[in-house]
């Protein structure tokens, strides 16, 4: 996913990319660890607009992953979608300091920039980062999923289990006798 800078016209460039998840190192590692599986390739539409010493990249990407419910471990397919904007810089614009003030040292990350290394613009890391950001933090098969029995591991939503109910903790017995007025 490297684009030669010389191939980008002054009007810009629009690309339609389709890549397998295995082409991205972190996504490949997640699949290998069994955290998820990609059921569709990563598809991206990217617009590159050149500026003086920088390139603005606007894009949308989508894919589909198969993950497990965080509570009951049922397998689910989850669509991913993300829109993003990234600026790739050839060099820092000016020194970034107001007149008569001590200069501050800024890093590219502080300014939201990615560096262009050599004569190519590499979108692989940017697309991988956007897929990772699009992944849900917690996946639930449904909002009221009851999960698994903590003793036998049976799914509680599928009829429960045959485990006897636990005896209440005697330290909380005083609260059971408490009557609240409504």
C-alpha positions, 0 to 999 in steps of 0.5 A: 500500500505504498504510493509513489509521491510522484504519482500523486497529481496536483488535483489529488488521487482517489484509491479503492483498496481491498486487502486481506487482514493477513497483510497487516501485522497486528491484525494477523497476530490477533487472528493467530491468537484467536481473538477474532477472525475476518470474514471479509477483506478490509475495503478502503476508499482513500482520497489523497490531497497534496499540499505544500510539504504535506498530503491530507488523506481522507478515507473510509474503510469497512470489513466484517469480523467474527468475535465472541460475546464477552459474556457467553462466548457465542460467536458473532459477526460484527461489521466494522466501519471507520472514517478517518483523516490523516496528514502526512508531512515531508518536513515540519512547517516552520518552527512553530513558535510565536515571536519572542518566545522560547521554542518548544520541541514538538513531535509529529504525534503532538501535531497529528502528523505522520512522516513520509519516509523516502519517496513513498506514502505508506498507508498500511499502518494508517489502515491497520490503526483505523481497523483497530480503532473500529473494533468494539471494546466489548461485544455482546450478543444482546444487551441483557446477556446473562453470560455463563454459570460461574460454577459449571460454565453453562450458558445461562440464557440457554435455560441455565444450569443444574447447579444449586443456588448459592447460600447467601453470604452471612456477612450481608444477612443484616441487609436482608432484614432491612426494610426501606420505605418507598 
